[in-house]
Amino acid sequence: MTDYIGSGPYCYANSLAMMLGAGAPSPSTIEVLTGSPFGFEILGGGLPLFDPYGWDPDRGLDDAIALLGWTCERAGAEDDEQALARLRDALEAGPVLAGPVEFGLLRHLPGMTGPIGSDHFVAVLEIDGDLVRFHDPHGCPYATLPVPDFLASWRADTIGYRSTAYTMRSSFRRVREVAADDALRASLPAAAAWLRGRDLPVPAGTLGGAPGVLLLADQVAEGLKPEVRDHLAHFAIRVGARRLADAAAVLTRLGHPAAAAVATRQARLVGALQRDIVAGDMKPAAATLRLLAPTYAELAEALS
């Protein structure tokens, strides 16, 4: 197996790596620690995501931070004024991990003119006069936005899983020394639990694991709505294949060849969807999804 190295939509993993500074584990390691590779869900029966039933990046970040032996201060705010004041105070101690933010309101990015319901995370560096300066892991170091524009995005009104408006994590500090591979080993029971399914609140109609994948296969065979096809082509397949490729590399390194083999097969199947969905070849894409469906139970068994 050749490990994947390249770009991908790993915004919160990249942002957390920036927060942890020198000696931080790789974003690929952080991504696996969040639990994101270990499952599938179709939110509300209509939005497919290659992550576990009931999982979200906010929860995953908290898990990864704890597994790595770090802690931080986490806060939200009630309005723009309070959010800006808290951000200014937090920046006195160092960079701030801000998110979720609404991707479509990040107006430094081409084509972003309004909310699209897509989440994102950034590392805020400073407030310089009327500008917020931040590292945007979507390819934009030292990006800037006027304060009102940044606050509008950071409010995250359109992000369903947000627990607070203006969510930020700051004042990161290590509370115990944990090697990256030890953190990964400690995360495997949770990975198996994600794959088996957890009883967590989700939107009505949400399906996870094999039933969710099979529902998506039926939808693909019948013809996808344009917005779902775009979501798969521009985001979900790309991040899903990379997550699984990273999980396979981790499992190989930790000495779990059977689980690594399943994760590699999953990564190959999800990766193969990219061309078919973009080209509109829905019959082979549906067939690929039906091959993918039973692999989540197989991976849970291999990890057990």
Backbone hydrogen bonds, N-H to C=O, Kabsch-Sander energy under -0.5 kcal/mol:
donor,donor_aa,acceptor,acceptor_aa,energy
3,D,1,M,-0.6
10,Y,8,G,-2.3
14,N,10,Y,-2.9
15,S,11,C,-2.3
16,L,12,Y,-2.5
17,A,13,A,-2.2
18,M,14,N,-1.8
19,M,15,S,-1.7
20,L,16,L,-2.0
21,G,17,A,-1.0
24,A,21,G,-2.1
30,I,26,S,-2.4
31,E,27,P,-2.8
32,V,28,S,-1.8
33,L,29,T,-2.2
34,T,30,I,-1.5
35,G,32,V,-1.4
36,S,31,E,-0.9
38,F,35,G,-1.5
39,G,37,P,-1.3
41,E,49,L,-2.5
42,I,207,L,-2.6
43,L,41,E,-0.5
43,L,47,L,-2.4
45,G,42,I,-1.9
46,G,43,L,-2.4
47,L,43,L,-2.0
49,L,41,E,-3.0
51,D,49,L,-1.8
55,W,52,P,-2.0
60,G,56,D,-2.4
61,L,57,P,-2.8
62,D,58,D,-1.7
63,D,59,R,-2.1
64,A,60,G,-2.5
65,I,61,L,-2.7
66,A,62,D,-2.0
67,L,63,D,-2.5
68,L,64,A,-1.9
69,G,66,A,-1.6
70,W,65,I,-2.4
71,T,173,R,-2.3
73,E,170,S,-3.2
74,R,72,C,-0.5
75,A,168,M,-2.4
77,A,165,A,-1.9
83,A,79,D,-2.6
84,L,80,D,-2.7
85,A,81,E,-2.0
86,R,82,Q,-2.4
87,L,83,A,-2.4
88,R,84,L,-2.4
89,D,85,A,-2.2
90,A,86,R,-2.6
91,L,87,L,-2.3
92,E,88,R,-0.7
92,E,89,D,-0.9
93,A,90,A,-1.7
94,G,91,L,-0.6
96,V,124,V,-2.1
97,L,169,R,-2.7
98,A,96,V,-0.8
98,A,122,V,-2.6
99,G,167,T,-2.2
101,V,120,H,-2.2
102,E,153,S,-2.3
103,F,101,V,-0.7
103,F,118,S,-3.1
105,L,102,E,-1.6
106,L,103,F,-1.8
107,R,105,L,-1.5
109,L,106,L,-2.0
112,M,109,L,-1.7
113,T,111,G,-1.0
114,G,104,G,-0.7
120,H,101,V,-0.9
122,V,98,A,-2.2
123,A,135,H,-2.2
124,V,96,V,-3.2
124,V,122,V,-0.7
125,L,133,R,-2.7
126,E,133,R,-1.7
128,D,126,E,-0.6
128,D,131,L,-2.5
129,G,127,I,-0.8
131,L,128,D,-1.7
132,V,145,L,-3.0
133,R,126,E,-3.0
133,R,131,L,-0.5
134,F,143,A,-2.7
135,H,123,A,-2.8
136,D,134,F,-0.7
136,D,140,C,-2.5
140,C,136,D,-2.6
143,A,134,F,-2.2
143,A,140,C,-0.9
145,L,132,V,-1.8
147,V,130,D,-2.4
150,F,146,P,-2.4
151,L,147,V,-2.6
152,A,148,P,-2.0
153,S,149,D,-1.8
154,W,150,F,-2.9
155,R,151,L,-1.9
156,A,152,A,-0.5
156,A,153,S,-1.2
159,I,156,A,-1.6
160,G,158,T,-0.8
162,R,159,I,-1.2
166,Y,154,W,-1.2
167,T,164,T,-0.6
168,M,75,A,-2.6
169,R,97,L,-2.3
170,S,73,E,-2.7
173,R,71,T,-2.4
175,V,69,G,-3.0
176,R,69,G,-1.7
178,V,176,R,-0.5
183,A,179,A,-2.3
184,L,180,A,-2.3
185,R,181,D,-2.5
186,A,182,D,-2.2
187,S,183,A,-1.1
187,S,184,L,-0.5
188,L,184,L,-0.7
188,L,185,R,-1.1
191,A,187,S,-2.0
192,A,188,L,-2.4
193,A,189,P,-2.0
194,W,190,A,-2.6
195,L,191,A,-2.1
196,R,192,A,-2.1
197,G,193,A,-1.5
200,L,198,R,-1.5
206,T,203,P,-1.8
207,L,42,I,-1.2
209,G,40,F,-2.4
212,G,208,G,-1.1
213,V,209,G,-2.2
214,L,210,A,-2.7
215,L,211,P,-2.0
216,L,212,G,-2.3
217,A,213,V,-2.5
218,D,214,L,-2.1
219,Q,215,L,-2.2
220,V,216,L,-2.9
221,A,217,A,-2.4
222,E,218,D,-1.9
223,G,219,Q,-1.3
228,V,225,K,-0.6
229,R,225,K,-2.5
230,D,226,P,-2.5
231,H,227,E,-1.9
232,L,228,V,-2.5
233,A,229,R,-2.6
234,H,230,D,-2.9
235,F,231,H,-1.7
236,A,231,H,-2.2
237,I,232,L,-2.0
238,R,232,L,-0.5
239,V,235,F,-2.7
240,G,236,A,-2.3
241,A,237,I,-2.8
242,R,238,R,-1.9
243,R,239,V,-2.6
244,L,240,G,-2.0
245,A,241,A,-2.3
246,D,242,R,-2.8
247,A,243,R,-2.5
248,A,244,L,-2.5
249,A,245,A,-2.0
250,V,246,D,-2.3
251,L,247,A,-2.7
252,T,248,A,-2.1
253,R,249,A,-2.2
254,L,250,V,-2.2
255,G,252,T,-1.2
256,H,251,L,-2.8
260,A,256,H,-2.6
261,A,257,P,-2.2
262,V,258,A,-1.7
263,A,259,A,-2.5
264,T,260,A,-2.4
265,R,261,A,-2.1
266,Q,262,V,-2.5
267,A,263,A,-2.6
268,R,264,T,-2.3
269,L,265,R,-2.2
270,V,266,Q,-3.0
271,G,267,A,-2.7
272,A,268,R,-1.8
273,L,269,L,-0.7
273,L,270,V,-1.2
274,Q,270,V,-0.5
274,Q,271,G,-1.1
276,D,272,A,-0.9
277,I,273,L,-2.9
278,V,274,Q,-2.2
279,A,275,R,-2.7
280,G,276,D,-1.0
281,D,276,D,-2.2
282,M,280,G,-1.5
285,A,281,D,-1.2
286,A,282,M,-2.6
287,A,283,K,-2.0
288,T,284,P,-2.3
289,L,285,A,-2.1
290,R,286,A,-1.8
291,L,287,A,-1.5
292,L,288,T,-1.8
293,A,289,L,-2.0
295,T,292,L,-1.8
296,Y,293,A,-0.9
298,E,294,P,-1.4
299,L,295,T,-2.5
300,A,296,Y,-2.1
301,E,297,A,-2.2
302,A,298,E,-2.4
303,L,299,L,-2.4
304,S,300,A,-1.4
